[in-house]
Amino acid sequence: MKLIIQIPCYNEQESLPITLKGIPRAFRGIDECELLVVDDGSTDRTVEVASQEGVHHVVRLKNHKGLAEAFSRGLDAALMRGADLIVNIDADNQYHAQDIQKLIDPILAGEADMVIGDRRIEKIAHYSFIKKVLQRMGSWIVRHISGTQVPDATSGFRAFSREAALRLNVISQFTYTLETVIQAGKKNIPIQHIEVATHESIRPSRLFSNIPSYLKRSMATITRIYALYEPLKIFLYVGMSVFGAGLLISIRFLVYFMLGKGAGHIQSLILSAVLMIVGFQIGLIGLLADIISANRRLTEETLYRIKKMELERTSGITEGKEKRE
């Protein structure tokens, strides 16, 4: 059983050594443990520091592509290097790396394919009241639309089985945390959450510059991913709302017409007709999007099988080389 711990980094020359020193090198139920750093186009000495600290693998992106892309590249690299389990941990030393064992235990026991560390946001002293409220609200929304029970959807401390890593396809360019939880729920990937401890952050978050910006991008990500997996619901709700507004206006016109006052409300009749037609068209778009969604599921299944075949081929080549040696 091989575990690869991946650490996405962007200009982390100061915090990376501290994070690496806190990571255990042996775990119960694990035969091999390796460290993989994903350098997201750093302009400082992050790569040199990683090498000096004995990191087994470094994946370098030529320019800064963002956390979601770095995470996705890390998963692919870990799988290609034979990982049976993958743990993602941030480079800012936010998490207690000793809790890695707690994250991988449910996967080793066959109880889950994805485990997320619950930071218990409400108990973190250095988090502001507004941040705690927003985190709880965001996690509630994600739980509601994903059908999962994850209390801390934005936690980056999480573990994946090989199967889960093969199934997940990160599309967002902002953050992987929300998207992967929603995908896990919609793809019926067994998911659990475990309480983990945290340190006070060494540096401010680089994911967003201010709270309004974070809210805007997070809601856009949630809406986009939910629409990707439940397009018929999204378009039907919108279409029915528009159609309903047109229907109410038409009823209002009929009331006036029956009272003999319809002559002054022709504009209402025109508006109601337009709204009802638009609402109906939005519903048809939802039906078309649902058909396209079915094709997406087939494409994802094909991609999963291709990834699995590539890994099996790579594994076979590696085993053949070892036998010859």
ChimeraX attribute file (.defattr): number of C-alpha atoms within 10 A of each C-alpha:
attribute: neighborCount
match mode: 1-to-1
recipient: residues
	/A:1	12
	/A:2	15
	/A:3	26
	/A:4	26
	/A:5	22
	/A:6	26
	/A:7	24
	/A:8	26
	/A:9	26
	/A:10	23
	/A:11	17
	/A:12	22
	/A:13	19
	/A:14	16
	/A:15	19
	/A:16	23
	/A:17	18
	/A:18	14
	/A:19	20
	/A:20	19
	/A:21	12
	/A:22	13
	/A:23	17
	/A:24	13
	/A:25	12
	/A:26	13
	/A:27	15
	/A:28	9
	/A:29	14
	/A:30	15
	/A:31	10
	/A:32	14
	/A:33	18
	/A:34	19
	/A:35	21
	/A:36	23
	/A:37	24
	/A:38	28
	/A:39	27
	/A:40	24
	/A:41	19
	/A:42	19
	/A:43	14
	/A:44	13
	/A:45	12
	/A:46	24
	/A:47	25
	/A:48	11
	/A:49	16
	/A:50	24
	/A:51	13
	/A:52	10
	/A:53	13
	/A:54	11
	/A:55	15
	/A:56	13
	/A:57	18
	/A:58	20
	/A:59	18
	/A:60	18
	/A:61	15
	/A:62	10
	/A:63	11
	/A:64	15
	/A:65	15
	/A:66	20
	/A:67	22
	/A:68	19
	/A:69	22
	/A:70	27
	/A:71	23
	/A:72	19
	/A:73	20
	/A:74	26
	/A:75	27
	/A:76	14
	/A:77	19
	/A:78	26
	/A:79	23
	/A:80	15
	/A:81	18
	/A:82	18
	/A:83	24
	/A:84	19
	/A:85	26
	/A:86	28
	/A:87	26
	/A:88	21
	/A:89	24
	/A:90	19
	/A:91	24
	/A:92	23
	/A:93	23
	/A:94	20
	/A:95	24
	/A:96	16
	/A:97	21
	/A:98	14
	/A:99	18
	/A:100	22
	/A:101	18
	/A:102	17
	/A:103	24
	/A:104	28
	/A:105	17
	/A:106	19
	/A:107	20
	/A:108	18
	/A:109	10
	/A:110	10
	/A:111	13
	/A:112	20
	/A:113	23
	/A:114	28
	/A:115	25
	/A:116	28
	/A:117	27
	/A:118	22
	/A:119	23
	/A:120	16
	/A:121	18
	/A:122	14
	/A:123	9
	/A:124	14
	/A:125	9
	/A:126	10
	/A:127	12
	/A:128	10
	/A:129	11
	/A:130	10
	/A:131	13
	/A:132	16
	/A:133	13
	/A:134	13
	/A:135	19
	/A:136	19
	/A:137	12
	/A:138	21
	/A:139	20
	/A:140	18
	/A:141	15
	/A:142	25
	/A:143	20
	/A:144	13
	/A:145	17
	/A:146	24
	/A:147	15
	/A:148	21
	/A:149	17
	/A:150	23
	/A:151	23
	/A:152	25
	/A:153	27
	/A:154	22
	/A:155	20
	/A:156	22
	/A:157	23
	/A:158	22
	/A:159	33
	/A:160	26
	/A:161	22
	/A:162	20
	/A:163	16
	/A:164	21
	/A:165	23
	/A:166	19
	/A:167	20
	/A:168	20
	/A:169	17
	/A:170	19
	/A:171	16
	/A:172	20
	/A:173	14
	/A:174	21
	/A:175	22
	/A:176	22
	/A:177	21
	/A:178	25
	/A:179	27
	/A:180	23
	/A:181	27
	/A:182	23
	/A:183	20
	/A:184	20
	/A:185	19
	/A:186	16
	/A:187	15
	/A:188	12
	/A:189	18
	/A:190	16
	/A:191	22
	/A:192	21
	/A:193	22
	/A:194	19
	/A:195	15
	/A:196	19
	/A:197	15
	/A:198	17
	/A:199	12
	/A:200	13
	/A:201	13
	/A:202	13
	/A:203	12
	/A:204	9
	/A:205	10
	/A:206	10
	/A:207	12
	/A:208	13
	/A:209	10
	/A:210	10
	/A:211	12
	/A:212	10
	/A:213	11
	/A:214	14
	/A:215	14
	/A:216	10
	/A:217	16
	/A:218	17
	/A:219	14
	/A:220	14
	/A:221	20
	/A:222	20
	/A:223	13
	/A:224	16
	/A:225	21
	/A:226	20
	/A:227	18
	/A:228	17
	/A:229	21
	/A:230	17
	/A:231	22
	/A:232	22
	/A:233	16
	/A:234	18
	/A:235	22
	/A:236	21
	/A:237	16
	/A:238	17
	/A:239	24
	/A:240	18
	/A:241	15
	/A:242	21
	/A:243	24
	/A:244	16
	/A:245	16
	/A:246	24
	/A:247	19
	/A:248	13
	/A:249	19
	/A:250	20
	/A:251	14
	/A:252	16
	/A:253	22
	/A:254	16
	/A:255	13
	/A:256	15
	/A:257	15
	/A:258	9
	/A:259	9
	/A:260	10
	/A:261	12
	/A:262	16
	/A:263	10
	/A:264	11
	/A:265	14
	/A:266	12
	/A:267	11
	/A:268	17
	/A:269	19
	/A:270	13
	/A:271	16
	/A:272	24
	/A:273	17
	/A:274	15
	/A:275	22
	/A:276	23
	/A:277	16
	/A:278	17
	/A:279	24
	/A:280	18
	/A:281	16
	/A:282	22
	/A:283	23
	/A:284	16
	/A:285	17
	/A:286	23
	/A:287	17
	/A:288	13
	/A:289	20
	/A:290	20
	/A:291	13
	/A:292	13
	/A:293	18
	/A:294	11
	/A:295	12
	/A:296	14
	/A:297	13
	/A:298	11
	/A:299	12
	/A:300	14
	/A:301	13
	/A:302	12
	/A:303	15
	/A:304	18
	/A:305	14
	/A:306	13
	/A:307	17
	/A:308	17
	/A:309	12
	/A:310	14
	/A:311	17
	/A:312	14
	/A:313	12
	/A:314	15
	/A:315	14
	/A:316	12
	/A:317	11
	/A:318	13
	/A:319	12
	/A:320	11
	/A:321	9
	/A:322	9
	/A:323	7
	/A:324	6
	/A:325	6
